[in-house]
């Protein structure tokens, strides 16, 4: 049976879901997106993800997407494609207009909405072994809080990591390790969990929020403050968080071991608590 996707109000076979050549997310990266994980056939954190989508839409002056409809569509795609472990990808583009013009179209706005649900194939072993990371300069803009599809600096950073045999690139801005190319970054330093404060320079990760809540519930001291890049070698543990990576221990940064070079107890405790939450 063909893979069913949703495009602009219609459920379609994957091959038939096409967008016009002048779609603004194709020409200008003029669009926003979300990625939601599905565990055991149930979307996890759908509400905060959809809320963030609505916020991204507001911030780029798009009409508010119909969140109830997107939730319903997501469930229908899970069922139609018989998915259990999966991801849901939602993208809203400003739509297709011509002639090409940087300024918003003056005609009636007609955003394009795409939802794709597909099986999630992760590598659970990585959570046991931990992963390597590199650091690289953050070359992004000053509105990283918007989940925009304009991801070229993120892609180049991730590719640099891949070429170095690493899982993630930790972005360095003004001397601080602020987040990963597609994840948030946390570390244990001076006995406390530290992560960059939510602001316009990072994406306010849904997983980040959940993991910080769990950390506080488990009695850890959490401080939302930057980790200086030159203090990374003093961290006893580090990990990245995201919808798809969950809590992923980082055991090496730029070729140097983090702590004893193995996943540490804080990451393990948070990973276990996060798994429990996601399976509930
Ligand atoms: N990326 N920071 C960046 C730059 C991200 O792209 C992501 C997520 C995160 C973590 O956010 P969340 O916990 O809400 O997934 C932080 C998604 C998964 C992606 O682009 O595929």
Boltz pocket constraint, residues with backbone or C-beta under 6 A from the ligand:
constraints:
  - pocket:
      binder: B
      contacts: [[A, 35], [A, 154], [A, 179], [A, 180], [A, 181], [A, 182], [A, 183], [A, 184], [A, 202], [A, 203], [A, 204], [A, 205], [A, 206], [A, 207], [A, 208], [A, 241], [A, 242], [A, 243], [A, 244]]
      max_distance: 6.0
